[in-house]
Amino acid sequence: MGDRQGPKESRDKYSLRGRVYENIREDILSGRYQQNMELKEAAIGTELGVSRTPVREALRQLELEGLVNIIPNRGAFVNMITAKDVKDIYIIRSMLEGLCARWATEHITDEQLEGLEETLCLSEYHTKKANYDKLYELDGLFHEQLYRASNSRILNHVLSDFHDYVKKVRRATLASQGRSVKSTEEHRAIFEAVQARDADQAEELAKVHVKHTIDCIQGYGLERIL
C-alpha cells in the first residue's frame, strides 16, 4: 500500500473531509465497492449529502493510501486489497503483534488491564452464543486495546491500519465455531501473559495467534473470501 499522511491520531475524523474519507474507506474495505469500480464524485457527494470538493479531497487521500487509483481525464477507481496484500499483512502482523504484546507488558495500566478483561469476558459469552457479528466487534476491540497498551503511537497506527485492511478476512475466519472458540482462548492466554508481565510469553503467544489465523485463511481459500 502507499505512503500515509501521518499517524492515525492526527487524522481529523470530525472534519467534513475526514468523515467523507472514513465513509469511502469503510465501503472499500468492507467490500461494498468492487475492484476497478469507478468512484464518481457527484454520486458519492449526493449519497453523503456533501459537495464534490470534500469527496475529491478524500479520494486523493485514499490514493496516497493505495486504495484508489486516480487516472487523469478518466476518474477515480477502486484498488482493492489483493490476496498477496493479505498474506503480506498477516506475515508482518505476526511479528508486530508480538512486539506489541511485549511492550504492553511493560506499559499497560491497571485500567487498561480491566478493559481487556471485560472485553474478554464479553467475547467468551458471545462465543458460546455463536453471536459472530458481536464477536467480530469484540475481536477488533481487544486488539485495539492491546495496541494502545503498547504505549507506541507508531505501532498503534500501523497495526490499526493492518487490522482495517483485512476486515473481510477477519469476519470470515471468525464466523465459524471452531476458529471463534480458539481465537477467544488465544486472546485469554495473551491477556494472562500480559497481566503476569511475562514479556517473552506474551510475545510468543501473540505471534502464534496470528499464525493460526493464517492457517485458517489458507483452509478457507483466500481468493474465495476476497
N, C-alpha and C positions, 0 to 999 in steps of 0.2 A: 504494500500500500504506500501512498505518497506521504510526504512530509506534512506535519501538522503545524498549526499556528501557535500552539503553546499548550501548557498543561490544562487538563480538563477544568480545573478550578478557575482558570482565567476566562473561560467562555462565559459570555453574558447570556445565559439561557432565558433571561427575563426581558431582553430586548426583543423588538419585533423580528429582526433578522434571526436572533437566536432561537425564537420559538418556531419560525419557519424552517430553519436548519434542522432542528430536532425532529420536526414532523416528517420532513422528507427523508432524513437519515433513517428514522424508525421504519418508514414504509419500504425503504430499500432493504434493510437488514432483516425485516420480518418476512420478506418475500412477496409483498403486495405488488411491487414492480418487478418485471422480469428483465433478464439480460438484454441489453441494447434497446430497451423501450425508450421512446423519446419522452423527455420531461418538458412539457410545454408550460412556459411561464404563465401565460394567460389562464390556462385551465387550473393550474395549481393555485394561482392567486385568487381565482373565483372560489375554489373549494375552501381555501383558508380564510377568505374574506380580507385579503390584503392586496396592495398594488403589485405590479410586476417587479418593482425595484428591490424589495427585500427578498423576493424569490430569486432574482438574478444574483444577488449577493450571496445567498445561501448556496446556490448551485456552484458558484465559484469556490466557495469554501469546501464544498464536497468534492470538487475536482482536486483540490490540494490533498484531500484525504484519500483520493483514489477511487471513490465510489461513483464518480460521474466523469464522463468524457464530454468535453465541450469542443465541438467541431465548428470552426468558423464558417458562417453562412449556411450552416445546416441545423445546428441546435445542440441541446444537451441530451446525453444518452446514459442510461444506467450501466454501470460497470459492477456487476455482482461479484461477491466473494466466490472464488473458484475452489474446486476440490483441493488443488495444490495449496492455495492460501490457507485453507482449514488445516491441512496436515502440518504446514509450517507453523501456524499459530499454536497448535497443540504441542508440538515439539519444543518450541520456545517457552510456552507456558509451563511445561513440565520442569524447566529449570528455574524460571522466575517465580512460580508459585512456591517452590522450595525455599528460595531466598526470602520471599515474603513471610512465610511461616517462621523462618529463623529469626527475622527481625522482629516479628510480632512477639516472640518470646521475650525479647529484650525491652520492648516499649509498651506493650499492651497495659491498659489501665484496668482497675477493678471494675469500673463502669462498663468498659468495652467487653470484658470477660462476661459480665452479666448479660449484656446484649447478645453475645454469641450463644450463650447457653439458652437464652429464651428462644432464639431462632431455631436452635437445635431441637428443643422440646416441641416446638410447633411443627418442625419438619418430621419428627418421629410420629407425631399424631397423624399428620396428613398422609404420611407414607402408609400407615396402617389402614387408613380410609381410602387409599388409592386416589386421592384428590390431586391429580397430576398437574393441573394448572396452578394450584396453590403451591405445590411442591416446587414447581419451576420458579415461582417468585421467591420462595424462601431460599432456594439454592443460590440464586443471584444475590440475595441479601447477605447470606453467610459469607460469600466471597468478598462482597463489598466491605463488610465489617472487618474482615481479616486484612484486606488491602489497607484500610485506614489505620488499623492497629500497627502496621509495619512502620508507621511514622515517616514514610517516604512519599512525598508528593509525586515524584517522578515515577516511582514504581506503581503507585496507585493509578496514575494516569495511563501508563502503558497497559497494565493488566485489565483495567476497566474497559479500555478500548478493545482489547483482545476478546474480553467476555462478550461485549456487544456484537462483535463481528461474527460470532458463532451462535447467535441466538437460535436459529432454526435447528442447528445440530444439537444444541443443549436440550431444547424442548423435545426433540425426537428421542434422544437417548434416555431421558428421564421418564418418558411415557411408557414405561414397562415396569412391572412389579419387581422383576429381578434386579435391574440396574438401579431403580429408585431406592430399594432397600439397601443395596450395597453402598451406594453413594452416601446415604444418610449415615450408615455405620462408619464410613471412612471420615466423614465430617466430624463425627463424635470422637474418633481416635485422634484426629488433628487437634481438636479443641483440648482434649485431655493432655496432650503433649505440650501445647502452648501454655495451658494452665499450670503445668508442672515445671515450666521454664526449661524444658528439655529441648534445646535448640536442634541438636542432631536428629532426634527422633521426629520432631515436628517437620523439619526439612524433608526427611526421607518419606514420611507419610504423605506429605503434600505432593511430592514428585510421583509417588506410586498412584495416588488418587487420579492425577491427570493421565498417567499411562493406562490405567484401567479404562478411562473414558475413551482413549484412543483405540483400545482393543474392542470396545463396544461399538464404536463407529465403524470399524472395519467389518465387524459382524453384520451390521445393518446394510452396509454398502453406501458409501458416502455420496456417490452420484445420485442414488435414489432419494436421499434426504434432501439434497440441494435442488 
